[in-house]
Amino acid sequence: MPLVKMNDLLKAASKGNYAVGAFNIGNMEHIIGAVKAAEDMNTPIILQLAEGRLEYFPMHLVAPMMIEAAKNSKVDIAVHLDHGRSREVIKEVIRRNFTSIMFDGSNLP
């Protein structure tokens, strides 16, 4: 039940009448804790990364950890870019197989 597309995860939740928690990741321990809790509760989750966190947790480190944690999980996990603002970051998460992107254009005219 590894890495899944956000759309598939949310369709299943809607059909099953349940919510899916989304957890913004700030370090490796957040990833480990969120996945362990999801597995313990046997519930799908969304691991998400806000672009603003990349200043402290670089993409080349965080993306592989998030993707591998999802792929090796016992429950379905979507990996999401939360409030992506720059084309470079959006292109990078696509290349790194994130399963969902939220583009934030609020700073644009």
C-alpha positions in Angstrom: 0.0 0.0 0.0 2.8 2.4 -0.8 3.1 5.8 -2.5 -0.2 6.7 -4.1 -1.6 9.6 -6.1 -3.4 12.2 -4.0 -6.5 12.0 -6.2 -6.8 8.2 -5.6 -6.3 8.6 -1.9 -9.0 11.3 -1.6 -11.4 9.4 -3.8 -11.1 6.3 -1.5 -11.6 8.5 1.6 -14.7 10.1 0.1 -16.1 6.7 -0.9 -15.2 5.3 2.6 -16.5 8.4 4.4 -13.3 9.1 6.3 -10.8 11.9 6.6 -7.1 11.8 5.7 -4.6 13.6 7.9 -1.9 15.8 6.2 1.3 16.4 8.0 3.8 19.1 7.2 7.3 17.7 7.4 10.1 19.7 9.0 12.7 17.0 9.6 13.4 13.3 9.4 11.8 12.6 12.7 8.5 14.1 11.5 8.5 11.7 8.6 9.3 8.6 10.8 6.7 9.7 13.4 3.9 10.4 10.9 4.4 7.1 9.1 4.7 5.1 12.2 1.5 6.6 13.6 -0.3 6.0 10.3 0.8 2.3 10.3 -0.1 1.9 14.0 -3.6 3.3 13.3 -3.8 1.5 9.9 -4.9 4.7 8.2 -3.7 6.5 5.0 -1.9 9.9 5.3 -0.5 12.8 3.3 3.1 13.7 3.9 3.5 17.3 2.8 6.3 19.8 2.4 5.9 23.5 2.4 8.3 25.3 0.0 9.2 27.6 2.9 10.8 24.7 4.8 13.4 24.1 2.0 15.6 26.9 3.5 16.1 24.6 6.5 15.6 21.1 5.0 17.0 21.0 1.4 15.0 19.2 -1.3 17.9 16.8 -2.1 17.5 15.4 1.4 13.8 15.7 2.2 12.3 14.5 -1.1 14.0 11.1 -1.2 13.2 10.5 2.5 9.5 11.3 2.0 9.2 9.2 -1.2 11.0 6.2 0.3 9.0 6.3 3.5 5.8 6.3 1.5 7.0 3.5 -0.8 7.9 1.3 2.1 4.9 2.0 4.2 2.2 -0.5 5.2 -0.5 2.1 4.5 -1.3 4.4 1.5 0.7 7.7 1.6 0.5 10.6 -0.8 3.5 13.0 -1.0 2.5 16.6 -1.5 4.1 19.9 -2.1 2.2 22.4 0.0 2.1 26.1 -1.2 4.6 25.7 -4.0 5.4 29.2 -5.3 8.4 28.8 -7.7 8.5 27.0 -11.0 11.9 25.6 -10.0 10.6 23.9 -6.9 7.5 22.6 -8.7 9.6 21.1 -11.5 11.8 19.5 -8.9 9.0 17.8 -7.0 7.5 16.5 -10.2 11.0 15.1 -11.1 11.2 13.5 -7.7 7.8 11.8 -8.0 5.6 13.8 -5.5 2.1 12.7 -6.1 0.4 16.1 -5.6 1.2 19.8 -5.9 -0.6 22.8 -4.5 0.5 25.9 -6.5 0.3 29.1 -4.5 0.0 32.1 -6.8 -1.1 34.5 -4.0 2.0 36.7 -4.5 1.3 37.2 -8.2 -0.4 40.3 -9.5 
